Amino acid sequence: MSKLLKSTSARTVREDGKTNKKKPPKPSDRLNPKTIQPFNDNKKAKSSFETVYGNGDLPCRLVHGSVKHKLQWNCDPEKLSFDPLLITLAEGLQEYKHPYQFVAQQGFRELLEVEDAAERASPVLSRVIGPLRIALGSSNQSVYEGALSALAQLSTAVGSQLCPHLKSVLSYLSKGLMDRRYKDKVMTTLQHLEQACGRTSLPIIKSKIPIYSSVVT
């Protein structure tokens, strides 16, 4: 009788009258039940930039256009403090999701286009370089290319003030030269850096990228 009970408990009866055998549980199933996943959180933690944007703490928003997107500023960027706004936008350069990537890249560019950008960016320059370096180290193509553009924009704004920080970013450009996807854009960025930062930038560039040839006559 006990043997009969064991055989029927291992089977289930289907609607068509046929029976299916149940697979016996593995010893590991007791130790690792599928219903208990205390360390598996499906919600990915938000980045600091995503949180700031989501809370409405950025003075600009994305405006969707029929042809292209643009930023709408709550007030004239000329009146905004670069500390901490420029730093926050630099941190957003690491974003690869929409709309965060567009807001960060476009906001960074537009803020550096204000009339006295060099004077206002100077006090926070060292704090902007850190997140910019992280973006340059990204394996995401749109992030890396956006960081190259941001570096060029920063050099246009601050000029030779960028020279003390060049060595810390040039290793990422050197790596980009080895990638066919980025080679041309990296070379264009290097040329822009030399022209924007002045003569003192050339020996710094060549110390990290010996194959670079000056474009300044």
N, C-alpha and C positions, 0 to 999 in steps of 0.2 A: 504493500500500500504506500509506504514511504517513497519507494522508487517511482511510483506512478505520479505522486504529487510533485516530485522534483522535476519530472519530465514535462508536466503540463505547466509548471511555473516558469519554465524557460521558454515557453511558446506563447504567442498571442494569436487570437482567432480573428481573421479578416472578415469583412462583410460577405465575401464570396464563399465563406466556409473553409477556406484554406488557412493554414497556420504558418506564421513566420517565427523563426527562432531568434531570440534576443541574444545579442552578443554579451558574454559575461563581462562584468566590469573589470578594468585593469586595476592593479594595486595602486598605480600612480594617480588614478582618478580620485581616490580618497584624499590624497595629499594635495592635489591641484584641481579642485572642482571648478568647472567652467563658469559657474555662477558667481564665484567670489574672485574679484580682481581688484584688490584694494589699491594697487599701484598703477592701474590703467585708467587714465582720465582722458576721455574722448575730447574734451574741450581743451584746446591748446591755449596756453597762457598768452595773454595779449602782450604785445611789445609796448614799451613806454610811449612810443610815438602814437601807436594805435589808441592807447588809452587817453592820451592828451587830446587827440583829434576827436575821439568819441565823446569826450566830456565837454567839447565845445571850447576848449582852452586855447585853441589857435585862432589868431585874428584873421583867418582867411578860410574860405570854403571853396569846394569844387563847384563850378557851374558847367553843366552839360550843354554842349553846343551841337548843332546839327552836323557841323564839319569837324570841329575840334573843341576840346575842353579848354577852360581857362579858370583862373583864380579870381575870386571876388574878395577884396580886402574889406575888413570892417571899418578901417580908417586908412588914411594915406600912409604907405610904408615909410615915407620920409619921417614920420612922427613916432615910429615904433623903436623901442630899445632893442639893440642886438643881443643884450644879455637878459633873458636866456634864449630869445627867439631864434637867433642864428644857430645856436648850439642844438636846440631842439630839432630844427630842420636838418642839421647835419646828421643827427641820430636817425632821422627818418630816411636818410639815403640808403639805409640797409633794407628798407621795405621792398618787397617784390609784389605785394598784392595791391589791387586797385580798390579805393582811390588813393591809398596812403603813399604809394610810390610817386604818383603824379603830383600830389600836393607838396611832398617834401622836395622833389627835384625842382619843380617850378617855383615854389616859394623861396628856396635857397637862391635861385638865379635872380628872381625879381628883387629880393631884399638887397642883394649885392649890387644892384643897378642904381640904388639911390645915390644922390649927388655926393655925399660925404662918407661913402661906404668904407674907404680906407681908414679914416680916422676912427670910425665907430667899430670896425671889425678888429682893429689892432688889439684892444684889451682882451678879447676872447679868442684870439687866433689859436693859441695853444690848446684850448678846450674844443675847438672845432676840428683840429687835425686828428685827434684820437678817433672819433666816430667816422671821419672820412677815410682813415686808414682801414678801418674794419670793412667799410663798403668796398674799398679797392681790393680787399682780400676775399671778396665773395666769389663763389663759383657760379652764381646766377648771372647770365649775360646782361640782362637789362640793368641789374644793380651795378655791375662793374662798369658798363659803358656810361651809366648815369654818374658814377663817381668820377670817371675821367672828365666828363663835362664840368662837374662841380669843381674839380681841381683847377681846371683852366679858368673858370669864372672867378674863383678865389684869387688866382694869380693876377688876373686883370684888375681886380678891386684893390688888392693890397701891395702889388708890385714886389719890390725887393724885400719887403718885410717877411715874405714867405721863405726866403733863402735859408734861414736857420732850421727850417722844418723840412726842407727838400729831401734830405737823406732818408728820412723816416718813411717817405712815400715812394721813393724811386725804385726800391726793391720790387714793389708790386707792379710798377710799369715795366721793369726789366723782365719780369715773369710774363707779362702780357705780350711782350715782343716775340715770345716763343710760340704764341698761339696765333694761327692764321686768321682767326676771327677778329682779333684785336690789333694786329700788327700795325695797320695803317692808322687807326685811330690813336694808338699809343704814340706813334711817331709824330702825328699832328699835335698831340698834347705836349710832347717834349719840346717841340719847336715853339709852341705857344708859351710854355714856361720860360724858355730862354729869352724870348722877346719881351715878355711882361716883367720878368724879374731882373733883367739887366745882365751886364757882363759878368758879375760875380757868380751868376748861376751856372755858367758854362763849366768851370772846373768841378763844381759839385755834381752836375749831371754826368760828366765824363768819368768821375770817380766811381760811379755806380754802373754806368752804361758806357763802356769805352768805345763802342762802335758808333756812338752818336757823333754826327758831324754838324758843326755850327751852321746856322742859317743867317746869322747876323754878320754883315760885312763892315 
